[in-house]
Amino acid sequence: MPNNNINNELKRNLSETYNYTMGAASNAVTSLISTKCQIIDSSVTECSISELQYSEYDPAVIVRTSYNGSLTGSSVMVFKLNDIQLILNQLMGKPPVISPDFRFDAINTSALTEIMNHMLNSSSLELSKIVHAGVTTSTPEIHTDSDGSIEKLLGLEPFDNVCVITSRLVIENVVNSKFMTVITLDTASDISEKANDELKKRRPPEIMMSKPSSFSVSPNQPPVSFSSFQNTLSQEQLNNLQLLMNVPLELSIEIGSTQKKVDDILSFTQGTVLELDCPADAPVNVIVNGHLIARGDVVVVDDYFAVRITEILQSNLLDTLKDNSLK
């Protein structure tokens, strides 16, 4: 296989795809072990088989599976043995304690195969949605790093390049670690190409941020003077107004909204994208205590998001505040 460097688009597509598919896989693990599992932050790198380092996973557990259907090729996942032991303990109701005497006997191998089957079936179902074609995976093969090498399991030579996807594995109060998935460049390119259109649809629109405009005054322009609002009020009205000014109000910014069925909401996973009912360049809503009072544009001020008011709307809330201040 030629050692072609993968481009940024492939890296982005592959990273996003694995975030979606591993999100589905983590839900499957959660349902099995009854403890929240998250597989997140998938990142992609490239190296040759000879350069592939996974000593930090030593002793390691290697899980191999093959794609079937619209995708072909094999995938190899590398986990830390201690992480696998903790996951199996959680599945079997044992304390979350690492034992130096742990061995992969028939029971442990069968239990891990069941977990991996659930993970891979869920991830391949999500992958099928992304590539718009059926994808399945073979029954996972469990290996230790002493009885299988990634090079042999993928059928590659030492000079062949591979894609390495590193993901974080977090199981509440049990595991906070990572694992890696290794696939060939051919498989990586195939996934990226077939997932490209769907990933573009799922990406949120990019919002163009602008710096606040600076206002300049012509040197020949006379200064503008405004009559004081307070001069038109009686002392009692001024006292009432001062009391009103100290009342805190809840202010929030809404970029859009949408409606979903209960079934849709229950199916939310890590990476789910919600499409809102407004275009990317639409103004945002300024809401005070549940009342829409203004609209504006999103800007950046000193590295913070801000909203520049472009329109003040007629509002019952503002009318009420004005009326109360004059009583």
Secondary structure as UniProt FT lines:
FT   HELIX           8..33
FT   STRAND          37..48
FT   HELIX           49..51
FT   HELIX           55..57
FT   STRAND          60..69
FT   STRAND          74..80
FT   HELIX           81..91
FT   TURN            92..93
FT   TURN            100..101
FT   HELIX           106..131
FT   STRAND          135..137
FT   STRAND          141..144
FT   TURN            145..147
FT   HELIX           150..154
FT   TURN            158..159
FT   STRAND          161..171
FT   TURN            172..174
FT   STRAND          175..184
FT   HELIX           185..202
FT   TURN            219..220
FT   HELIX           230..232
FT   HELIX           235..245
FT   STRAND          251..254
FT   HELIX           262..266
FT   TURN            270..271
FT   TURN            280..281
FT   STRAND          284..288
FT   TURN            289..290
FT   STRAND          291..301
FT   TURN            302..303
FT   STRAND          304..312
FT   HELIX           316..325
//
